[in-house]
Amino acid sequence: MQKIGILGSGAWGTALGYTALQAGREVKMWAREPEVAEALSAGRGNPVYLSGVDLPAIPASTDVADLAGSEAILSVVPAQHARATFETLKPHIAAGTPVLLCSKGIEKSTLSLMTDVLHESIPQATPAVLSGPSFAADVARGLPTAVTLACADKRVGEALVQAIGRPTFRPYWSNDLIGAEVGGAVKNVLAIACGIVEGLELGRSAHAALISRGFAEMTRLAVALGGQAPTLAGLCGLGDLVLTCSSVQSRNMSFGKALGEGRSAADILAERNSVTEGVATAPALMELAARHQTDMPISEAVDNILSGRLSLDAAMQSLLSRPFTQESL
């Protein structure tokens, strides 16, 4: 896999494009904004989504047709825009081409995971999932990072690992796409909860308890959907959860922290040019959990806060007043 197409030019797409370039691949990137495509192609980095990181020139354009001929596509468009973008890409992708899904979330309108959206939109593609503890700026700066690369076909998965892997960017192959997807989606909602705990100054003990019980929620849902519990104990589950819930560098945690400090969701989102995926994922996640009769009280509390059904104090009280039970997944 020498020719790599990057579908999306946000911070994560830019970091992955640069990683593939550094791995010796021929990279072409699709950008929605002309100014981003121009800056990337001219070697001025990505001042809109990844400012402060020096990058070499990365060929980019606003025409998705320019990705035709790619031997693998890395899709980094936000989950709620994935279906429409895939429909645009469909005429330009050859049968069997791997599409590595690098965005995390659940489609609100259908409750579909991204692999299902891809299958419905581009049935000729071979799906794969990239997920794990990885801030875009760290990856772009060449700092050590390890992630999960899930693909049902081990041969294709290992080829993708070789295509984008570097000494400082280490993908580990897995065959559990569902587990990798669920971990990536749920951790964003839990990171909002951790941010709220931070904003309310509830202490490190509460923060640790939330991460561990959030991990139990994540695992329950993954197993209910057909995923494997051990997958969630790895990079794409626990690893990503710890990172995203422990740093305000995370968009989701910083959003939750601002909520906990008393700001409104609308005001916080209005200041951002990047997607805070957990906001859109929370209501879809709760519908999906209800459909599969899976108890997810922390995620439910976040959804209730975002919808305005409960105040921060009432949501916190709803968690603290739950019956004492045996600890289990």
C-alpha positions, 0 to 999 in steps of 0.5 A: 500500500504505497498510495494513501488517501486521507479523507478529511483535513482536521487535526487528526487527518493532518497528523495521520497524513504526515505520519503516512508521509514520514513512513514513505508513502505517497499521500493525497489529502482531501480538505473541505476548506480551500484555505486548508488545502492551500496551506497544506500543499504549500508547506505552511502546515494546518493553521486552522486545525493544527496550529503551531506544528511545523509540517512539510508540504502535504498534497491536498485539494478540495476535490474528492476525486483526487483520491482516486487510485488510492490503495487505502483510504484513511477516513477522518471526517466527523461521524455525523458527516461520514455518510454524505462524504462516503457517498461523494467518495463512492465513485472514486474507490475501487472494489476491495480498497481498505477504508480505515475509519479514524473518526469516533462516534455513532450516527445520530439518525440511525444509531449506526457505527461507522463500519455500518455507515461505510458498508451501506455507503460504499459496500465495495470497500474493506472496512478497518478501524483505527482507535487508541490514545492519540492526541493529534499534536503528539502524533504530528510532533513524532511523540511515541504513540500506540493505537489499535488497528482493527480489521477482520482480514488479518492480511489487510490489517497487517498491510495497513499496519506496515503502510502507516506504522513508524517507530513512534506510531505503533498500530497493534492489529486486532480483528475486533472492529466492534470493540474498537469502535465502541471504545472510541465512541463511548470514551468521548461521552465519558470524557465530558463526564470527567471534565464536569468532575474537574470543573466542579472540583470534586477531586481526583478520587471521584475522577478515578472512580468515574474512569473505572466505572465508565470503563465497565459501561463501555465494556458492557455495551461492546459485548452487547453489540458483539465485541470482545471484552479483552479488546476494551482492556487494550489501547482502543478502550482503557488506553483511550479512556485514560488519555481522553479523561485525563487532559484538557487537551481533549476537546471532550474533557475541556468541554465538560470542564467548562460545563462544570465551571458554569458555562453553557454548552451553546457558548462553549461550542460556538467558540470552537472550529473543531467537532466535540464528538461526544456531544452528538454521540451522547443521545445516540449512545443512550438510544443504542444502550436502551435498544440493547438493554445495557445499563450506562448510568454515567453516560445517561447522566451526561446525556441528561445534562446536555439535553437540559433534562437535569442540572449538573447538581441533579445529575450528580445526585442521581449517580450518588443515590444509586443503590450499593451493589457488587462491583462487576462489569 
